[in-house]
């Protein structure tokens, strides 16, 4: 077995005058694999379920008070259930606040387990496509009756592939019971309150860290004892494994300095990225989309052939996917490719569609336009690094 370990670090630091919380993943050669940044003081409410009070109705939506200091926006078109000013209703946070925009909430409630997610307003069973077809069909058959009886949607995650089916079923029963009780209790609630906090942000960070690490064990490190304890407790509740180590860092030289977090963030905020063989990419976010330009100054020592253009585009595309993930770029993304023949374009699009599947967010590689622009869209989950420091 390899001795390789990836490092998952959690720190608080200051960058460009802002206090931030940073979770980052480094491989054994200290290359940055993933990073997540939040301003210090940001309340992590994504996935939380509240009893909220409807304060104001507007065309197609409503403003709902979910805590004494926080309002959220509800799109009433997403639900057949009508709401009135003053109503107390159960809601789930589905999008974090963005700039001056409020968090977005939904009447569809979800509770999370190790292997499954159970949601209200439905009665279907969905299974991760990462599981083999035989197991997917077996799970659907076993759980369809529970879904129909409870009136809940059931989503089976890829983590269910390595555990016995009866364990997955037991978790579904537990979650449906929890959600059903939550809905019944909400009917008699007399004031706003939080009903459920799944630590969804921390869960997603840990899931990504494990997925990006592959089969290599993690070393979780932090310079804050309480943060390390919280992560360790959550980790142990989610995963059955013993090869992850938890390390408190107390040396005089800060963890931020040791792992060069400040300089790594600055690189992620720069426009230009220089790659091997003279290939360069330039990233420019504009209001409607993100435009990425590929330049090549001296690819293959000046050789200008269709093969060299194709190879330069592949080199750039791989780094572009990495930068999109690290910078958390979302929305419409347009990449100005180096001109290739039609045959090379077809080969290129097939190749990068396979590589795009590794993104933790939904990344759709659409097509190459007649002008040679690669069109992509990426699901938005939280602000980009540019928005955080813009």
For each residue, the residues with C-beta under 8 A, 3 or more apart:
1:
2: 216
3:
4: 27 28 216
5: 28 216 217 218 219 245
6: 25 26 27 28 33 209 212 213 216 217 218 219
7: 25 26 30 218 219 221 259
8: 23 24 25 206 209 213 218 219 220 221
9: 22 23 24 25 26 220 221 222 255 259 261
10: 21 22 23 220 221 222 224 227 228 231
11: 21 22 222 223 224 254 255 256 261
12: 19 20 21 22 40 224
13: 19 20 22 254 256 261 262
14: 17 18 19 20
15: 18 20 261 262 265 266 389
16: 389
17: 14
18: 14 15 39 388 389
19: 12 13 14 39 40 41
20: 12 13 14 15 37 38 39 40 388
21: 10 11 12 37 38 39 40 42
22: 9 10 11 12 13 35 36 37 256 261 265
23: 8 9 10 35 36 205 209
24: 8 9 32 34 35 36 259 261 264
25: 6 7 8 9 32 33 34 35 208 209 212 213
26: 6 7 9 30 31 32 33 259
27: 4 6 30 31 33 216
28: 4 5 6 216
29:
30: 7 26 27 259
31: 26 27
32: 24 25 26 35 264 326
33: 6 25 26 27 212 213
34: 24 25 208 209 212 325 326
35: 22 23 24 25 32 264 265 268 326
36: 22 23 24 205 208
37: 20 21 22 265 385 388
38: 20 21 42 44 201
39: 18 19 20 21 42 388
40: 12 19 20 21
41: 19
42: 21 38 39
43: 70
44: 38 199 200 201 202
45: 48 66 70 93 96 103 197
46: 93 94 95 96 200 201 382
47: 92 93 110 112 197 198 199 200 201
48: 45 92 93 194 196 197 198 200
49: 90 91 92 93 109 111 182 194 195 196
50: 66 67 90 91 92 93 105 192 193 194 195
51: 88 89 90 186 189 191 192 193 195
52: 64 65 66 72 74 88 89 90 91 105 192
53: 64 65 86 87 88 192
54: 57 62 63 64 74 83 84 85 86 87 88 89
55: 62 63 64 65 71 85
56: 62 63 85
57: 54 61 62 76 83 84 85
58: 61 62 63
59:
60: 75 76 77
61: 57 58 73 74 75 76 77
62: 54 55 56 57 58 73 74 76 83
63: 54 55 56 58 71 72 73 74 102
64: 52 53 54 55 71 72 73 74 89 91 105
65: 52 53 55 68 70 71 192
66: 45 50 52 70 71 72 91 93 103 105 192 194
67: 50 70 192 194
68: 65 192
69:
70: 43 45 65 66 67 103
71: 55 63 64 65 66 102
72: 52 63 64 66 91 93 102 103 104 105
73: 61 62 63 64 101 102 103 104 105
74: 52 54 61 62 63 64 83 91 104 105 106 107
75: 60 61 78 104 106
76: 57 60 61 62 79 82 83
77: 60 61
78: 75 106 107 108
79: 76 106 107 108 121
80:
81: 107
82: 76
83: 54 57 62 74 76 87 89
84: 54 57 87
85: 54 55 56 57
86: 53 54
87: 53 54 83 84
88: 51 52 53 54 186 189 190 191 192
89: 51 52 54 64 83 107 186
90: 49 50 51 52 107 109 182 183 186 195
91: 49 50 52 64 66 72 74 105 106 107 109
92: 47 48 49 50 105 106 107 108 109 110
93: 45 46 47 48 49 50 66 72 96 103 104 105
94: 46 104 105 106
95: 46 98 103 104 380
96: 45 46 93 103 382 383
97: 101 102 103
98: 95 101 383 387
99: 383 387
100:
101: 73 97 98
102: 63 71 72 73 97
103: 45 66 70 72 73 93 95 96 97
104: 72 73 74 75 93 94 95
105: 50 52 64 66 72 73 74 91 92 93 94
106: 74 75 78 79 91 92 94 109
107: 74 78 79 81 89 90 91 92 120 121
108: 78 79 92 119 120 121 122
109: 49 90 91 92 106 119 120 179 182 183 196
110: 47 92 117 118 119 120
111: 49 117 118 119 175 178 179 182 196 198
112: 47 117 175 198 200 203
113: 116 117 118 171 172 174 175
114: 159 171 238 239
115: 156 157 159 160 163 167 168 171
116: 113 154 155 156 157 160 168 171 172 175
117: 110 111 112 113 154 155 157 175
118: 110 111 113 150 152 153 154 155 172 175 176 178 179
119: 108 109 110 111 122 152 153 154 155 179
120: 107 108 109 110 151 152 153 179 183
121: 79 107 108 153
122: 108 119 147 151 152 153
123: 147 148 150 151 152 153
124: 147 153 154
125: 139 140 143 144 147 153 154 156
126: 153 154 155 156
127: 131 135 136 139 140 155 156 160
128: 131 136 156 157 158 160 161
129: 136
130: 158 161
131: 127 128 135 136 139 156 158 160 161
132: 135 136 161
133: 136 137
134: 137 138
135: 127 131 132 138 139 161
136: 127 128 129 131 132 133 139 140 156
137: 133 134 140 141
138: 134 135 141 142 165
139: 125 127 131 135 136 142 143 156 160 165 168
140: 125 127 136 137 143 144
141: 137 138 144
142: 138 139 145 165 169
143: 125 139 140 146 147 154 156 168 169 172
144: 125 140 141 147 148
145: 142 148 149
146: 143 149 150 154 169 172 173 176
147: 122 123 124 125 143 144 150 151 152 153 154
148: 123 144 145 151
149: 145 146
150: 118 123 146 147 176 180
151: 120 122 123 147 148
152: 118 119 120 122 123 147 176 179 180
153: 118 119 120 121 122 123 124 125 126 147
154: 116 117 118 119 124 125 126 143 146 147 172 176
155: 116 117 118 119 126 127
156: 115 116 125 126 127 128 131 136 139 143 160 168
157: 115 116 117 128 160
158: 128 130 131 161
159: 114 115 162 163
160: 115 116 127 128 131 139 156 157 163 168
161: 128 130 131 132 135 158
162: 159
163: 115 159 160 167 168
164: 167 168
165: 138 139 142 168 169
166: 169 170
167: 115 163 164 170 171
168: 115 116 139 143 156 160 163 164 165 171 172
169: 142 143 146 165 166 172 173
170: 166 167 173 174
171: 113 114 115 116 167 168 174 175
172: 113 116 118 143 146 154 168 169 175 176
173: 146 169 170 176 177
174: 113 170 171 177 178
175: 111 112 113 116 117 118 171 172 178 179
176: 118 146 150 152 154 172 173 179 180
177: 173 174 180 181
178: 111 118 174 175 181 182
179: 109 111 118 119 120 152 175 176 182 183
180: 150 152 176 177 183 184
181: 177 178 184 185
182: 49 90 109 111 178 179 185 186 195 196
183: 90 109 120 179 180 186 187
184: 180 181 187
185: 181 182 188 189 195
186: 51 88 89 90 182 183 189 195
187: 183 184
188: 185
189: 51 88 185 186 193
190: 88
191: 51 88
192: 50 51 52 53 65 66 67 68 88
193: 50 51 189
194: 48 49 50 66 67 197
195: 49 50 51 90 182 185 186
196: 48 49 109 111 182
197: 45 47 48 194
198: 47 48 111 112 203
199: 44 47 202 203 234
200: 44 46 47 48 112 203 204
201: 38 44 46 47 204 205
202: 44 199 205 206 230 231 234
203: 112 198 199 200 206 207 234 238
204: 200 201 207 208 360
205: 23 36 201 202 208 209
206: 8 202 203 209 210 231 234 235 238 239
207: 203 204 210 211 360
208: 25 34 36 204 205 211 212 360
209: 6 8 23 25 34 205 206 212 213 218
210: 206 207 213 218 239
211: 207 208 214 360
212: 6 25 33 34 208 209
213: 6 8 25 33 209 210 216 217 218
214: 211
215:
216: 2 4 5 6 27 28 213
217: 5 6 213 243 244 245
218: 5 6 7 8 209 210 213 244 245
219: 5 6 7 8 244 245 247
220: 8 9 10 228 231 232 235 244 245 246 247
221: 7 8 9 10 228 246 247 248 249 255
222: 9 10 11 225 227 228 231 247 248 249 255
223: 11 248 249 250 254 255
224: 10 11 12 227 228
225: 222 228 229 248
226: 229 230
227: 10 222 224 230 231
228: 10 220 221 222 224 225 231 232 246 247 248
229: 225 226 232 233
230: 202 226 227 233 234
231: 10 202 206 220 222 227 228 234 235 246
232: 220 228 229 235 236 246
233: 229 230 236 237
234: 199 202 203 206 230 231 237 238
235: 206 220 231 232 238 239 244 246
236: 232 233 239
237: 233 234
238: 114 203 206 234 235
239: 114 206 210 235 236 244
240:
241: 244
242:
243: 217
244: 217 218 219 220 235 239 241
245: 5 217 218 219 220
246: 220 221 228 231 232 235
247: 219 220 221 222 228
248: 221 222 223 225 228
249: 221 222 223 255 258
250: 223
251: 258
252:
253: 257 258
254: 11 13 223 257 258
255: 9 11 221 222 223 249 258 259 261
256: 11 13 22 259 261 262
257: 253 254 260
258: 249 251 253 254 255
259: 7 9 24 26 30 255 256 264
260: 257 263 264
261: 9 11 13 15 22 24 255 256 264 265
262: 13 15 256 265 266
263: 260 266 267
264: 24 32 35 259 260 261 267 268
265: 15 22 35 37 261 262 268 269 385 389
266: 15 262 263 269 270
267: 263 264 270 273
268: 35 264 265 323 326 327 385
269: 265 266 385 386 389
270: 266 267 273
271: 282 283 284
272: 280 281 282
273: 267 270 280 281 282 283 319 323
274: 279 280
275: 279 280 281 315 316 319
276: 279 315
277: 296 298 299 300 311 312 315
278: 296 297 298 299
279: 274 275 276 294 295 296 299 312 315 316
280: 272 273 274 275 294 295 296 297
281: 272 273 275 292 293 294 295 316 319 320 323
282: 271 272 273 292 293 295
283: 271 273 290 291 292 323 327 329
284: 271 290 291 292 293
285: 289 290 291 329 384 386
286: 289 290 291
287:
288: 332
289: 285 286 331 332 333 334
290: 283 284 285 286 329 331 332 333 334
291: 283 284 285 286 334 336
292: 281 282 283 284 320 333 334 335 336
293: 281 282 284 335 336
294: 279 280 281 312 313 316 335 336 337 338
295: 279 280 281 282
296: 277 278 279 280 299 309 312 338
297: 278 280
298: 277 278 301 302
299: 277 278 279 296 303 308 309 311 312
300: 277 303 308 311
301: 298
302: 298
303: 299 300 308
304: 308 309
305: 308 309
306: 309 310 340 341 344
307: 310 311 344
308: 299 300 303 304 305 311 312
309: 296 299 304 305 306 312 313 338 339 340 344
310: 306 307 313 314 340 344 347 348
311: 277 299 300 307 308 314 315
312: 277 279 294 296 299 308 309 315 316 338
313: 294 309 310 316 317 337 338 340 348
314: 310 311 317 318 348 351 352
315: 275 276 277 279 311 312 318 319
316: 275 279 281 294 312 313 319 320
317: 313 314 320 321 335 348 352 355 374
318: 314 315 321 322 355
319: 273 275 281 315 316 322 323
320: 281 292 316 317 323 324 335
321: 317 318 324 325 352 355 356 358 359 363
322: 318 319 325 326
323: 268 273 281 283 319 320 326 327 329
324: 320 321 327 328 329 333 359 363 378
325: 34 321 322 328 359 360 361
326: 32 34 35 268 322 323 385
327: 268 283 323 324 384 385 386
328: 324 325 381 382 383 384 385
329: 283 285 290 323 324 333 378 384 386
330: 361 378 379 380 381 384
331: 289 290 377 378 380
332: 288 289 290 375 376 377
333: 289 290 292 324 329 375 376 377 378
334: 289 290 291 292 373 374 375 376
335: 292 293 294 317 320 373 374 376
336: 291 292 293 294 372 373
337: 294 313 340 348 368 372 373 374
338: 294 296 309 312 313 372
339: 309 372
340: 306 309 310 313 337 344 345 348 372
341: 306 344 345
342: 345 346
343: 346 347
344: 306 307 309 310 340 341 347 348
345: 340 341 342 348 349 368
346: 342 343 349 350
347: 310 343 344 350 351
348: 310 313 314 317 337 340 344 345 351 352 368
349: 345 346 352 353 365 367 368 374
350: 346 347 353 354
351: 314 347 348 354 355
352: 314 317 321 348 349 355 356 365 374
353: 349 350 356 357 365
354: 350 351 357
355: 317 318 321 351 352 358
356: 321 352 353 359 363 364 365 376
357: 353 354
358: 321 355
359: 321 324 325 356 362 363 378
360: 204 207 208 211 325
361: 325 330 378 379 380 381
362: 359 378 379
363: 321 324 356 359 376 377 378 379
364: 356 376 377 378
365: 349 352 353 356 374 375 376
366: 375 376 377
367: 349 374 375
368: 337 345 348 349 372 373 374 375
369: 372 373 375
370:
371:
372: 336 337 338 339 340 368 369
373: 334 335 336 337 368 369
374: 317 334 335 337 349 352 365 367 368
375: 332 333 334 365 366 367 368 369
376: 332 333 334 335 356 363 364 365 366
377: 331 332 333 363 364 366
378: 324 329 330 331 333 359 361 362 363 364
379: 330 361 362 363
380: 95 330 331 361
381: 328 330 361
382: 46 96 328
383: 96 98 99 328 387 388
384: 285 327 328 329 330 387 388
385: 37 265 268 269 326 327 328 388 389
386: 269 285 327 329 389 390
387: 98 99 383 384 390
388: 18 20 37 39 383 384 385
389: 15 16 18 265 269 385 386
390: 386 387
